[in-house]
Amino acid sequence: ERLDAFVGNLDLSEVEIEDVPLPPEEQSRKDFADGLDRRLDEESLGGTLEELNTKASSWGALRRMRSIGLLLVHVSRSSRPCRAAFVAKGLPLLGELLTDSVGVLEEGPDGERHEATMRCMACLACLLNLSVGRAIMWEHRQILGKPFDRLHRWCGREKTARAADLRGPCTILSRRWQKQAKPASSDTPQNKATRVKVLEMIKQGLEGADAEILKKSLPLSTVASEIEASLYGFYKGATPEYRHHARMLRNNMILVGNESLRERILFGEIVAQDLVNMDSRSLAPQSLQEQRRAVELEALKSVVLPGDAKQLEPPPASFDWRDETWRVHETSTTKEATTEAEKPSATSEKGSESQNQLDALATPATPSVESNTPIMRTSSYGAPGTPEAMATPAPDDEDEQAEDLIRFFSQPVLSH
């Protein structure tokens, strides 16, 4: 109590607390993390990767590994062009972090396994959001494919909570790649010859891209391998349709004026699976698509015969544009009342009978609405209103996990 009274009587208003400067290595790591929070796009990614490959080694092993993990989480939440640029240049860093982390999980001390688990989570979160197919994994099998296989086997072998956390994303990625066709370079000899020819055909269609675009985009051979594998899997073999579809893709991609299509493919804006599902009309240059639409519009105009022109005359001013299906009972009542008013007056008995009919019509039957049919609200004027929207969902678990990873990798490292 005396100590509390003494402290309470102290005047700390004029006491200056000096900030303890961070070690140079920690300050560099902190500046790197702050830079990722401010901006990460396809233009700044090159400098970020260079900093991790050259300067980050002087920060210490732990700071560098955490900085790589932080970058992977930010890449997983970045734009599609940024993710495509990372696939082109950053996969070796991802493989390095995954290899080191899996080694710790397999044989490392227990005190380091939590750190290794968080790093593996960052690697898997990044892979889940990248356009990395089976062909790319085969191309990077030494630095990325084999470490992933080791992690997948470790998750299936271990029965710990850490293994359970990693088993879900590992299974999702494994099933995704198992559904895809093998790349042409790993297929059987009888299929390999045909598939290599198709692969060269697709490369020819992409080689018309500008040289500056090829320097910044995904490697041409990687993109062509993904497209060919998706095409082979779509037709489930080297069928005549498979070869015909490849020629159609080549002929459209190589067209003069189709630079936009080639650029979108090389930068990953159009992934291989989406490209395979596009028809020749969607692959044509924009100018050609506009010409086709103009021709189709003229053809539609020519369908209307001169004698049918009166059908296109505007309706009278008294025409009711409202959809009668929304207020059937009111429109039916109005029409019936108008018809009765135009008829000559009849006996009171007939009039009362007509009135009873009107009353019956004015009471609508209860509609039978299925449980999965959205209920439409009508406005006071009878027009259909906006469907009732579902409540805004809570943040996804993936976003919460990403925030947890960012907080973990951003915490200061003062002991290394």
Secondary structure, 3 states (H helix, E strand, C coil): CHHHHHHHCCCCCCCCCCCCCCCHHHHHHHHHHHHHHHCCCCCCHHHHHHHHHHCHHHHCHHHHHHHHHHHHHHHHCCCHHHHHHHHHHCHHHHHHHHHHHHHHHHHCCHHHHHHHHHHHHHHHHHHHHCCCCHHHHHHCHHHHHHHHHHHHHHHHHCCCHHHHHHHHHHHHHHHHHHHCCCCHHHCCHHHHHHHHHHHHHHHHHHCCCCHHHHHHCCCHHHHHHHHHHHHHHHHCCCCHHHHHHHHHHHHHHCCCCCHHHHHHHHCCCCCHHHHHCCCHHHHCCHHHHHHHHHHHHHHHHHHCCHHHHHHHCCCCCCCCCCCHHHCHHHHHHHHHHHHHHHCCCCCHHHHHHHHHHHHHHHCCCCCCCCCCCCCCCECCCCCECCCCCCCCCCCCHHHHHHHHHHHHHHCCCCCC
